[in-house]
Amino acid sequence: MVTTLTVTSPDAKAWHAHFAELQSRYKHVRPAIVAALCVLQNEPDITVDDAKARAAEHGVRITAASVNAARRLLARQDGAPATDDAEPKAQAPAKPTRDRRPRANDGGVDAEALIRGVVSKLQDRGNAEAERLRGVMRRVIDIMQAAVGG
């Protein structure tokens, strides 16, 4: 978001200096949120519509989400919880944890038997491949002997 502004009044110059200071402090925050933060720091009890109008005076468009995000940033600065209300909300009761049911005993898994089964299958495949190659070699030898005349 790039805005081109012509700053004429001292109030506008102060606002833009404050805005630039906040932008350098919050480098990874969107400009609309920084503008809302600037407005909220000048007038903490401002309404959302008034904050939008104040930011628009300085050439920045903000939304209600920008104002809420700026309020959360202010709350982090103050160390207070980030809420929109003056009164803290009642916390919902924690859900009771359910106990886990024990699994039915399926006789256990014999890891050694599984490993032996896998190894046996691999050996059988290797033996079958070796036997296939031996057969091919025998045929090649027979063809070579027939070609030589022996």
N, C-alpha and C positions, 0 to 999 in steps of 0.2 A: 504494500500500500504506500504510494508515494503521493504526498500532498505538497502543493506549492502555496505558500502563504505570504502575504505581505503584512508584516507586523508594524503597526503604527502606534498604538497606545502603550503606555508603560505597563499597564495591567496585562496586556497581551504578551509583551516581552517577558514579563516575569513568569507568566504561565508557560510560555514556550521554553524558557530556561529550565523551569521545574520539570517539564515534560522531557526535555533532553537529558536531564540528570537521571530521571527515572528510567529512561530507555537505556542509558549506559549501565544502570544498576541491574535491570532485568533484561538482559540481552536476548533471552530465548522466549520472551513473552510477546504476544502479538501487540501491535501498536494500538489497537482499539482497547485492549485491556489496560495498557499503560495509560492511555488517555482517561479511561474511566477511573483508574487509580489516582491520577492527578486531580480529577474533579472531586473524588471522594476525600482526598486529603485536605482539599481546600474547604469543602462543605460536607462533613461526615453524614449529616441527616438529610441529604438531598434525595428527592424522589427520582425514580428511574427516568420519567419523562423530562424532568428538569435537568438531570445529568446529560441526557441526550441533547437537549437544547444547548447546554453549556459547552459540550464538546463540539457541537455543530458550529458554534460561534468561532471556534478556533480551527475549523476545517477538518475535523475528524468525526467520522460516523461511528457511533457505538450502539450496542444493543443491550437488552436486559441481561443477556448471558455475559456480556463484557462487564457489566456493573457487578453481577454476582461473582464473577471470577476475581474482580478487583477487591470486592469485600472479603473474599477468602484470603487474598494476599495480605490485606490489612490485618485480618485476624491472626495470620501467622506472625506478622510483625509484632503485634501486641501480645502474642502468646495466649490469646483467648481462643476458645473454640469458634470455628467458623459457622455461624448460624445467621439466618436472615431475621429471626425474631429477637426481641429484647429478652424474652423469657426463655430459659433453657427448656428443651423438650424432654419429656419423661422418657427414659430408656425402656425399650421393649424388654420384657423378661427373656432371659436366655432359654433357648430350647433345651429340654432335658435330653441328655445323650442316651441313646439306646444301647443296651448291652448287646454285644455280638453273640450270636448263637454259635456254639461249637459245631464244627463240621462233623458229619457222620464219618466214622472210621471206615475207609474203603479198603482196608487191608494193607495199606501202606504201599509205597512205590519202591521197588527194589532197583536202585540206580545201577548197581553192578550188572544186573540182568539186562537192563536196557542197553547199557554200553556194550555188553557182550553180543547182544542181538545186532546192533548197528555194525560192529566190527565184523561179525560173521557175514552180513550182507555185503559189505565192502569187499571182503576177501573172495566171496563167491563171484562177484562181478569181475574182479581182477583176474581170477582163475579162468573165467569164461572168455575174457578178452585175450588172455595169453594163449588159450587153446585155439581160438579163432586165428590168431597170428601164426601159430605153428602150422595150422592147416594151409594157410596161404603160402607160407614158405615151402612147404612140401610140394605144392602145386607148381610154384615157380621153379624149384629144382627139377621136377619132372619135365617141365616145358623146356628148360635149358638143356637137359640131357637129350631130349628128343631132337632139339635143334642141332646139337653137336653131332649126333648120330650114334649115340652110345646106348 
